[in-house]
């Protein structure tokens, strides 16, 4: 079994929305063969809580406007470290970069087929690493920073 056309439509719209809000490392997996509750997962991350919320808000707005879809469940709002949007056909995970590294959802789903995403979403790959390296370099340049 593979993800339905509707699931792919939702994934692509959500991935583009995440990319438009400068999400890092956007990736999607077709989990329909291993899970009966959903067809696909979309993973995205951001370096701070505010950006996590902005990405989630954009995904919700875009899926409502373009696809007429509303999440049946939204979890993780309070801390904004990991927000989950459940659209039944797809589940969207937007995580703070630290949570993304710690929980490593990609390791759990690496055996599932990756879903082809729009170019803008694919261009986000490696952005978390670039951001971390830039932050480390800036910290080393600050007075009292590491040498």
N, C-alpha and C positions, 0 to 999 in steps of 0.2 A: 504494500500500500504506500502511496506517496501523498504528499501534501496536496490538498485540493487547490483549484484555481483561485478560489476565494481566499484561502490562507496565503497563497503567494501574493495576491493583490494587497492584502493587509500587511504582510511582511515588507513588501517593497515600499509602500507608502510610509510605514513606520520607520524603515531604515533611512529613507530620504529625509524625513522630518528630523531624525536624530542627527544626521550629517549636517543639515541646515543649521542646527543649534550647536555645532562644533563638538559633537560627541567623539569619543576616542574608541578605536578598535571595534567598530560595528561589525557583527557577524551573526549569521542565522543558520540554524540547523533544522533539518527535516527530521522530526522525532516521531513521525506517524507510525513507523514500524515497531517502535519500542514502547510507546505510550498510547493508551486508548483515549485519554482525556483531552489531547490537543494534537495538532498537526505539526506545529513549528514553534521554535524558541528564537527570539531575537535578543541578543546581548549587546549592550552599549555601556560606556562608562564616561565619567567626567571627573576632573580633579578637585571639585568642591561641591558642597551640598546645594548651593544655589543653582549651579549649572545642572545638577541632576534634576532638580525640580523644573527648570526651564525646558529641558529635553522632554521630560514626561508630559508637561503641559502642551508642548508642540505636537507630540505624538498623538495625544488625545484629541486635540483640536483638528489635526490633519485627518485622522481616521474618521472622525465624525463628519467633517466637511466632504472629503473625497469618497468615502466608502459607506457612510451612514452607519458606522459602527461605534458602539459605546462599550467600555469595559464593564463586565459583569461584576468585577471585583478589582479593587485597588488596595494594595497593602504597602506599608512601609513609609507612609507620609510623615509621620512624626519626626523621625530622625533624618530623613532624606539621605540615608546612606545606601539604601537599596530599595528601590520602589518597583513593585511588580504590578503589571497591568494584565489582567486576564480577560481576553476577548473570546474565550472558548476555543475558537479555531487556532488562535496563536496566543502565546504568552510572551510578554515583553519584560525583560529585566534591565533596569537602568541602575547601575551601581556606581558608588564612589570608587575611584581608582584603587584605593586601599582594599576595599571589600572585594573588588574584582580579582586582585592578586591573591588575597587570602582564600577565597572560596573556589577560585579556579574552575568555574562551571565548564569552560572549554574542555578540561580533562574528563569531565563526566560524560560529555556528549561527543567526544572526538571520533567515535566510531559511527556516528550518524552522518548522513550526507550533508554537506554544506550547501546552502541555498545561494544561488547567484544573486547578487544585490546590484543596485544601481551604481554607476561609476563613482558618484560622490561618496556613497557609503563605503565602497571598497578603498577609497583614498584615505579613509580614517585609520587604516591599519598602521600600527606602529606609533600612533600619535601619543599614546600614554607614555611610552618609553622616551620619546623625544621630549615630552613635557618634563618628565622626571629628571632627565639629564640637564635640561635647561635650568630647572630649579636648583639642582646641585651645583651647577656652575655659578649661578647667581649668588648662592649662599657662600661659596668659597671666595667670591670677590668682595663680599661685604666686610667692613671692618669688624674684627673679632671672629670672622668666619674661619673655616678650616683652611689650612695651607696645603 
